[in-house]
Amino acid sequence: MNIEYIRDTALSLPHVTERCPYGPDYLAFEIGGKQFCLVDLNSKWDFYNIKVDPV
């Protein structure tokens, strides 16, 4: 999955903001100050962490 797809999808949700609280290599998406997605922007790791409701 590429970063632009993740970013576009996250920002399409209502009230989402993005920032880099852990430095320039990590992008966090938040709603109301609570993170729901963390993405590693380094090309070294293909990493993202997404919080969702349990099914």
PDB file with SEQRES, HELIX, SHEET and CRYST1 records, atoms N, CA, C and O in Angstrom:
SEQRES   1 A   55  MET ASN ILE GLU TYR ILE ARG ASP THR ALA LEU SER LEU          
SEQRES   2 A   55  PRO HIS VAL THR GLU ARG CYS PRO TYR GLY PRO ASP TYR          
SEQRES   3 A   55  LEU ALA PHE GLU ILE GLY GLY LYS GLN PHE CYS LEU VAL          
SEQRES   4 A   55  ASP LEU ASN SER LYS TRP ASP PHE TYR ASN ILE LYS VAL          
SEQRES   5 A   55  ASP PRO VAL                                                  
HELIX    1 AA1 ILE A    3  LEU A   11  1                                   9    
SHEET    1 AA1 4 VAL A  16  ARG A  19  0                                        
SHEET    2 AA1 4 TYR A  26  ILE A  31 -1                                        
SHEET    3 AA1 4 LYS A  34  ASP A  40 -1                                        
SHEET    4 AA1 4 TYR A  48  ILE A  50 -1                                        
CRYST1    1.000    1.000    1.000  90.00  90.00  90.00 P 1           1          
ATOM      1  N   MET A   1       0.853  -1.167   0.000  1.00  0.00           N  
ATOM      2  CA  MET A   1       0.000   0.000   0.000  1.00  0.00           C  
ATOM      3  C   MET A   1       0.901   1.233   0.000  1.00  0.00           C  
ATOM      4  O   MET A   1       1.880   1.277   0.745  1.00  0.00           O  
ATOM      5  N   ASN A   2       0.589   2.231  -0.819  1.00  0.00           N  
ATOM      6  CA  ASN A   2       1.463   3.396  -0.836  1.00  0.00           C  
ATOM      7  C   ASN A   2       0.941   4.500   0.078  1.00  0.00           C  
ATOM      8  O   ASN A   2      -0.241   4.540   0.419  1.00  0.00           O  
ATOM      9  N   ILE A   3       1.837   5.384   0.460  1.00  0.00           N  
ATOM     10  CA  ILE A   3       1.523   6.415   1.442  1.00  0.00           C  
ATOM     11  C   ILE A   3       0.445   7.364   0.944  1.00  0.00           C  
ATOM     12  O   ILE A   3      -0.371   7.827   1.741  1.00  0.00           O  
ATOM     13  N   GLU A   4       0.415   7.664  -0.342  1.00  0.00           N  
ATOM     14  CA  GLU A   4      -0.599   8.583  -0.863  1.00  0.00           C  
ATOM     15  C   GLU A   4      -2.003   7.991  -0.738  1.00  0.00           C  
ATOM     16  O   GLU A   4      -2.956   8.714  -0.447  1.00  0.00           O  
ATOM     17  N   TYR A   5      -2.134   6.696  -0.954  1.00  0.00           N  
ATOM     18  CA  TYR A   5      -3.440   6.043  -0.797  1.00  0.00           C  
ATOM     19  C   TYR A   5      -3.890   6.093   0.670  1.00  0.00           C  
ATOM     20  O   TYR A   5      -5.046   6.404   0.960  1.00  0.00           O  
ATOM     21  N   ILE A   6      -2.974   5.786   1.581  1.00  0.00           N  
ATOM     22  CA  ILE A   6      -3.293   5.828   3.009  1.00  0.00           C  
ATOM     23  C   ILE A   6      -3.665   7.246   3.423  1.00  0.00           C  
ATOM     24  O   ILE A   6      -4.647   7.449   4.138  1.00  0.00           O  
ATOM     25  N   ARG A   7      -2.886   8.226   2.976  1.00  0.00           N  
ATOM     26  CA  ARG A   7      -3.139   9.624   3.332  1.00  0.00           C  
ATOM     27  C   ARG A   7      -4.481  10.094   2.784  1.00  0.00           C  
ATOM     28  O   ARG A   7      -5.268  10.696   3.516  1.00  0.00           O  
ATOM     29  N   ASP A   8      -4.752   9.832   1.515  1.00  0.00           N  
ATOM     30  CA  ASP A   8      -6.032  10.235   0.909  1.00  0.00           C  
ATOM     31  C   ASP A   8      -7.218   9.599   1.625  1.00  0.00           C  
ATOM     32  O   ASP A   8      -8.234  10.252   1.861  1.00  0.00           O  
ATOM     33  N   THR A   9      -7.082   8.322   1.967  1.00  0.00           N  
ATOM     34  CA  THR A   9      -8.163   7.616   2.652  1.00  0.00           C  
ATOM     35  C   THR A   9      -8.385   8.192   4.051  1.00  0.00           C  
ATOM     36  O   THR A   9      -9.522   8.440   4.452  1.00  0.00           O  
ATOM     37  N   ALA A  10      -7.300   8.403   4.787  1.00  0.00           N  
ATOM     38  CA  ALA A  10      -7.423   8.938   6.148  1.00  0.00           C  
ATOM     39  C   ALA A  10      -8.021  10.344   6.128  1.00  0.00           C  
ATOM     40  O   ALA A  10      -8.908  10.652   6.925  1.00  0.00           O  
ATOM     41  N   LEU A  11      -7.544  11.189   5.228  1.00  0.00           N  
ATOM     42  CA  LEU A  11      -8.028  12.570   5.181  1.00  0.00           C  
ATOM     43  C   LEU A  11      -9.443  12.690   4.623  1.00  0.00           C  
ATOM     44  O   LEU A  11     -10.060  13.749   4.736  1.00  0.00           O  
ATOM     45  N   SER A  12      -9.961  11.629   4.028  1.00  0.00           N  
ATOM     46  CA  SER A  12     -11.341  11.661   3.541  1.00  0.00           C  
ATOM     47  C   SER A  12     -12.348  11.487   4.685  1.00  0.00           C  
ATOM     48  O   SER A  12     -13.536  11.763   4.519  1.00  0.00           O  
ATOM     49  N   LEU A  13     -11.867  11.029   5.840  1.00  0.00           N  
ATOM     50  CA  LEU A  13     -12.735  10.868   7.006  1.00  0.00           C  
ATOM     51  C   LEU A  13     -12.988  12.229   7.655  1.00  0.00           C  
ATOM     52  O   LEU A  13     -12.130  13.109   7.597  1.00  0.00           O  
ATOM     53  N   PRO A  14     -14.158  12.409   8.273  1.00  0.00           N  
ATOM     54  CA  PRO A  14     -14.457  13.699   8.892  1.00  0.00           C  
ATOM     55  C   PRO A  14     -13.562  14.001  10.101  1.00  0.00           C  
ATOM     56  O   PRO A  14     -13.270  13.120  10.909  1.00  0.00           O  
ATOM     57  N   HIS A  15     -13.138  15.253  10.204  1.00  0.00           N  
ATOM     58  CA  HIS A  15     -12.404  15.797  11.358  1.00  0.00           C  
ATOM     59  C   HIS A  15     -10.990  15.243  11.520  1.00  0.00           C  
ATOM     60  O   HIS A  15     -10.427  15.334  12.611  1.00  0.00           O  
ATOM     61  N   VAL A  16     -10.404  14.677  10.478  1.00  0.00           N  
ATOM     62  CA  VAL A  16      -9.057  14.112  10.569  1.00  0.00           C  
ATOM     63  C   VAL A  16      -8.014  15.215  10.392  1.00  0.00           C  
ATOM     64  O   VAL A  16      -8.133  16.074   9.518  1.00  0.00           O  
ATOM     65  N   THR A  17      -6.994  15.166  11.241  1.00  0.00           N  
ATOM     66  CA  THR A  17      -5.832  16.032  11.090  1.00  0.00           C  
ATOM     67  C   THR A  17      -4.602  15.149  10.984  1.00  0.00           C  
ATOM     68  O   THR A  17      -4.610  13.993  11.408  1.00  0.00           O  
ATOM     69  N   GLU A  18      -3.545  15.709  10.412  1.00  0.00           N  
ATOM     70  CA  GLU A  18      -2.286  14.966  10.307  1.00  0.00           C  
ATOM     71  C   GLU A  18      -1.180  15.808  10.915  1.00  0.00           C  
ATOM     72  O   GLU A  18      -1.184  17.035  10.821  1.00  0.00           O  
ATOM     73  N   ARG A  19      -0.237  15.127  11.537  1.00  0.00           N  
ATOM     74  CA  ARG A  19       0.932  15.805  12.089  1.00  0.00           C  
ATOM     75  C   ARG A  19       2.052  14.790  12.289  1.00  0.00           C  
ATOM     76  O   ARG A  19       1.847  13.585  12.146  1.00  0.00           O  
ATOM     77  N   CYS A  20       3.227  15.291  12.621  1.00  0.00           N  
ATOM     78  CA  CYS A  20       4.410  14.443  12.813  1.00  0.00           C  
ATOM     79  C   CYS A  20       4.921  14.597  14.243  1.00  0.00           C  
ATOM     80  O   CYS A  20       5.949  15.240  14.455  1.00  0.00           O  
ATOM     81  N   PRO A  21       4.226  14.021  15.235  1.00  0.00           N  
ATOM     82  CA  PRO A  21       4.615  14.208  16.634  1.00  0.00           C  
ATOM     83  C   PRO A  21       5.878  13.443  17.038  1.00  0.00           C  
ATOM     84  O   PRO A  21       6.469  13.735  18.077  1.00  0.00           O  
ATOM     85  N   TYR A  22       6.292  12.478  16.235  1.00  0.00           N  
ATOM     86  CA  TYR A  22       7.451  11.646  16.573  1.00  0.00           C  
ATOM     87  C   TYR A  22       8.644  11.940  15.674  1.00  0.00           C  
ATOM     88  O   TYR A  22       9.571  11.136  15.583  1.00  0.00           O  
ATOM     89  N   GLY A  23       8.621  13.080  15.019  1.00  0.00           N  
ATOM     90  CA  GLY A  23       9.702  13.463  14.120  1.00  0.00           C  
ATOM     91  C   GLY A  23       9.255  13.394  12.671  1.00  0.00           C  
ATOM     92  O   GLY A  23       8.149  12.937  12.381  1.00  0.00           O  
ATOM     93  N   PRO A  24      10.101  13.840  11.766  1.00  0.00           N  
ATOM     94  CA  PRO A  24       9.718  13.954  10.364  1.00  0.00           C  
ATOM     95  C   PRO A  24       9.530  12.618   9.629  1.00  0.00           C  
ATOM     96  O   PRO A  24       9.015  12.592   8.512  1.00  0.00           O  
ATOM     97  N   ASP A  25       9.940  11.530  10.248  1.00  0.00           N  
ATOM     98  CA  ASP A  25       9.841  10.224   9.588  1.00  0.00           C  
ATOM     99  C   ASP A  25       8.557   9.459   9.894  1.00  0.00           C  
ATOM    100  O   ASP A  25       8.339   8.373   9.357  1.00  0.00           O  
ATOM    101  N   TYR A  26       7.709  10.019  10.752  1.00  0.00           N  
ATOM    102  CA  TYR A  26       6.473   9.341  11.135  1.00  0.00           C  
ATOM    103  C   TYR A  26       5.298  10.297  11.012  1.00  0.00           C  
ATOM    104  O   TYR A  26       5.334  11.410  11.538  1.00  0.00           O  
ATOM    105  N   LEU A  27       4.265   9.863  10.322  1.00  0.00           N  
ATOM    106  CA  LEU A  27       3.079  10.674  10.110  1.00  0.00           C  
ATOM    107  C   LEU A  27       1.924  10.062  10.888  1.00  0.00           C  
ATOM    108  O   LEU A  27       1.633   8.873  10.756  1.00  0.00           O  
ATOM    109  N   ALA A  28       1.268  10.887  11.703  1.00  0.00           N  
ATOM    110  CA  ALA A  28       0.142  10.419  12.508  1.00  0.00           C  
ATOM    111  C   ALA A  28      -1.136  11.100  12.034  1.00  0.00           C  
ATOM    112  O   ALA A  28      -1.146  12.299  11.756  1.00  0.00           O  
ATOM    113  N   PHE A  29      -2.210  10.324  11.946  1.00  0.00           N  
ATOM    114  CA  PHE A  29      -3.531  10.853  11.635  1.00  0.00           C  
ATOM    115  C   PHE A  29      -4.359  10.770  12.901  1.00  0.00           C  
ATOM    116  O   PHE A  29      -4.347   9.757  13.601  1.00  0.00           O  
ATOM    117  N   GLU A  30      -5.084  11.849  13.191  1.00  0.00           N  
ATOM    118  CA  GLU A  30      -5.819  11.944  14.454  1.00  0.00           C  
ATOM    119  C   GLU A  30      -7.228  12.467  14.228  1.00  0.00           C  
ATOM    120  O   GLU A  30      -7.508  13.170  13.257  1.00  0.00           O  
ATOM    121  N   ILE A  31      -8.096  12.105  15.148  1.00  0.00           N  
ATOM    122  CA  ILE A  31      -9.435  12.690  15.241  1.00  0.00           C  
ATOM    123  C   ILE A  31      -9.597  13.112  16.694  1.00  0.00           C  
ATOM    124  O   ILE A  31      -9.504  12.287  17.604  1.00  0.00           O  
ATOM    125  N   GLY A  32      -9.839  14.396  16.904  1.00  0.00           N  
ATOM    126  CA  GLY A  32     -10.012  14.899  18.266  1.00  0.00           C  
ATOM    127  C   GLY A  32      -8.780  14.715  19.129  1.00  0.00           C  
ATOM    128  O   GLY A  32      -8.902  14.530  20.340  1.00  0.00           O  
ATOM    129  N   GLY A  33      -7.591  14.762  18.532  1.00  0.00           N  
ATOM    130  CA  GLY A  33      -6.354  14.612  19.295  1.00  0.00           C  
ATOM    131  C   GLY A  33      -5.982  13.174  19.610  1.00  0.00           C  
ATOM    132  O   GLY A  33      -4.986  12.932  20.292  1.00  0.00           O  
ATOM    133  N   LYS A  34      -6.769  12.207  19.123  1.00  0.00           N  
ATOM    134  CA  LYS A  34      -6.470  10.789  19.363  1.00  0.00           C  
ATOM    135  C   LYS A  34      -6.014  10.141  18.059  1.00  0.00           C  
ATOM    136  O   LYS A  34      -6.701  10.211  17.039  1.00  0.00           O  
ATOM    137  N   GLN A  35      -4.855   9.517  18.111  1.00  0.00           N  
ATOM    138  CA  GLN A  35      -4.288   8.900  16.921  1.00  0.00           C  
ATOM    139  C   GLN A  35      -5.031   7.621  16.553  1.00  0.00           C  
ATOM    140  O   GLN A  35      -5.372   6.811  17.415  1.00  0.00           O  
ATOM    141  N   PHE A  36      -5.274   7.458  15.252  1.00  0.00           N  
ATOM    142  CA  PHE A  36      -5.845   6.204  14.794  1.00  0.00           C  
ATOM    143  C   PHE A  36      -4.994   5.559  13.706  1.00  0.00           C  
ATOM    144  O   PHE A  36      -5.239   4.415  13.326  1.00  0.00           O  
ATOM    145  N   CYS A  37      -3.998   6.280  13.204  1.00  0.00           N  
ATOM    146  CA  CYS A  37      -3.129   5.701  12.177  1.00  0.00           C  
ATOM    147  C   CYS A  37      -1.744   6.327  12.292  1.00  0.00           C  
ATOM    148  O   CYS A  37      -1.610   7.549  12.360  1.00  0.00           O  
ATOM    149  N   LEU A  38      -0.721   5.487  12.313  1.00  0.00           N  
ATOM    150  CA  LEU A  38       0.662   5.931  12.378  1.00  0.00           C  
ATOM    151  C   LEU A  38       1.414   5.283  11.224  1.00  0.00           C  
ATOM    152  O   LEU A  38       1.374   4.065  11.049  1.00  0.00           O  
ATOM    153  N   VAL A  39       2.098   6.105  10.442  1.00  0.00           N  
ATOM    154  CA  VAL A  39       2.781   5.621   9.246  1.00  0.00           C  
ATOM    155  C   VAL A  39       4.257   5.976   9.319  1.00  0.00           C  
ATOM    156  O   VAL A  39       4.614   7.114   9.623  1.00  0.00           O  
ATOM    157  N   ASP A  40       5.119   4.997   9.039  1.00  0.00           N  
ATOM    158  CA  ASP A  40       6.560   5.216   8.946  1.00  0.00           C  
ATOM    159  C   ASP A  40       6.860   5.679   7.526  1.00  0.00           C  
ATOM    160  O   ASP A  40       6.582   4.952   6.573  1.00  0.00           O  
ATOM    161  N   LEU A  41       7.418   6.865   7.368  1.00  0.00           N  
ATOM    162  CA  LEU A  41       7.678   7.422   6.047  1.00  0.00           C  
ATOM    163  C   LEU A  41       9.031   7.016   5.473  1.00  0.00           C  
ATOM    164  O   LEU A  41       9.319   7.316   4.314  1.00  0.00           O  
ATOM    165  N   ASN A  42       9.868   6.339   6.261  1.00  0.00           N  
ATOM    166  CA  ASN A  42      11.150   5.852   5.739  1.00  0.00           C  
ATOM    167  C   ASN A  42      10.901   4.782   4.704  1.00  0.00           C  
ATOM    168  O   ASN A  42       9.974   3.982   4.834  1.00  0.00           O  
ATOM    169  N   SER A  43      11.717   4.769   3.690  1.00  0.00           N  
ATOM    170  CA  SER A  43      11.586   3.698   2.691  1.00  0.00           C  
ATOM    171  C   SER A  43      12.170   2.386   3.213  1.00  0.00           C  
ATOM    172  O   SER A  43      11.978   1.329   2.613  1.00  0.00           O  
ATOM    173  N   LYS A  44      12.884   2.465   4.337  1.00  0.00           N  
ATOM    174  CA  LYS A  44      13.498   1.276   4.914  1.00  0.00           C  
ATOM    175  C   LYS A  44      12.446   0.286   5.419  1.00  0.00           C  
ATOM    176  O   LYS A  44      12.620  -0.924   5.270  1.00  0.00           O  
ATOM    177  N   TRP A  45      11.366   0.778   6.008  1.00  0.00           N  
ATOM    178  CA  TRP A  45      10.305  -0.070   6.554  1.00  0.00           C  
ATOM    179  C   TRP A  45       8.996   0.257   5.864  1.00  0.00           C  
ATOM    180  O   TRP A  45       8.690   1.429   5.641  1.00  0.00           O  
ATOM    181  N   ASP A  46       8.240  -0.732   5.533  1.00  0.00           N  
ATOM    182  CA  ASP A  46       6.892  -0.530   5.011  1.00  0.00           C  
ATOM    183  C   ASP A  46       5.954  -0.793   6.182  1.00  0.00           C  
ATOM    184  O   ASP A  46       5.450  -1.905   6.342  1.00  0.00           O  
ATOM    185  N   PHE A  47       5.718   0.236   7.002  1.00  0.00           N  
ATOM    186  CA  PHE A  47       5.012   0.055   8.265  1.00  0.00           C  
ATOM    187  C   PHE A  47       3.878   1.053   8.395  1.00  0.00           C  
ATOM    188  O   PHE A  47       4.032   2.235   8.089  1.00  0.00           O  
ATOM    189  N   TYR A  48       2.747   0.566   8.847  1.00  0.00           N  
ATOM    190  CA  TYR A  48       1.666   1.448   9.277  1.00  0.00           C  
ATOM    191  C   TYR A  48       0.859   0.716  10.329  1.00  0.00           C  
ATOM    192  O   TYR A  48       0.755  -0.510  10.309  1.00  0.00           O  
ATOM    193  N   ASN A  49       0.293   1.474  11.244  1.00  0.00           N  
ATOM    194  CA  ASN A  49      -0.483   0.917  12.356  1.00  0.00           C  
ATOM    195  C   ASN A  49      -1.831   1.608  12.361  1.00  0.00           C  
ATOM    196  O   ASN A  49      -1.896   2.833  12.456  1.00  0.00           O  
ATOM    197  N   ILE A  50      -2.906   0.848  12.262  1.00  0.00           N  
ATOM    198  CA  ILE A  50      -4.241   1.416  12.188  1.00  0.00           C  
ATOM    199  C   ILE A  50      -5.093   0.845  13.320  1.00  0.00           C  
ATOM    200  O   ILE A  50      -5.124  -0.369  13.518  1.00  0.00           O  
ATOM    201  N   LYS A  51      -5.780   1.709  14.060  1.00  0.00           N  
ATOM    202  CA  LYS A  51      -6.685   1.276  15.124  1.00  0.00           C  
ATOM    203  C   LYS A  51      -8.097   1.241  14.570  1.00  0.00           C  
ATOM    204  O   LYS A  51      -8.543   2.190  13.926  1.00  0.00           O  
ATOM    205  N   VAL A  52      -8.791   0.157  14.821  1.00  0.00           N  
ATOM    206  CA  VAL A  52     -10.183   0.018  14.381  1.00  0.00           C  
ATOM    207  C   VAL A  52     -10.999  -0.629  15.502  1.00  0.00           C  
ATOM    208  O   VAL A  52     -10.444  -1.195  16.443  1.00  0.00           O  
ATOM    209  N   ASP A  53     -12.310  -0.535  15.384  1.00  0.00           N  
ATOM    210  CA  ASP A  53     -13.184  -1.208  16.334  1.00  0.00           C  
ATOM    211  C   ASP A  53     -13.099  -2.717  16.139  1.00  0.00           C  
ATOM    212  O   ASP A  53     -13.053  -3.184  15.001  1.00  0.00           O  
ATOM    213  N   PRO A  54     -13.079  -3.487  17.218  1.00  0.00           N  
ATOM    214  CA  PRO A  54     -13.079  -4.946  17.073  1.00  0.00           C  
ATOM    215  C   PRO A  54     -14.394  -5.410  16.451  1.00  0.00           C  
ATOM    216  O   PRO A  54     -15.442  -4.795  16.648  1.00  0.00           O  
ATOM    217  N   VAL A  55     -14.317  -6.480  15.716  1.00  0.00           N  
ATOM    218  CA  VAL A  55     -15.510  -7.013  15.053  1.00  0.00           C  
ATOM    219  C   VAL A  55     -16.211  -7.989  15.959  1.00  0.00           C  
ATOM    220  O   VAL A  55     -17.240  -8.550  15.584  1.00  0.00           O  
TER     221      VAL A  55                                                      
END                                                                             
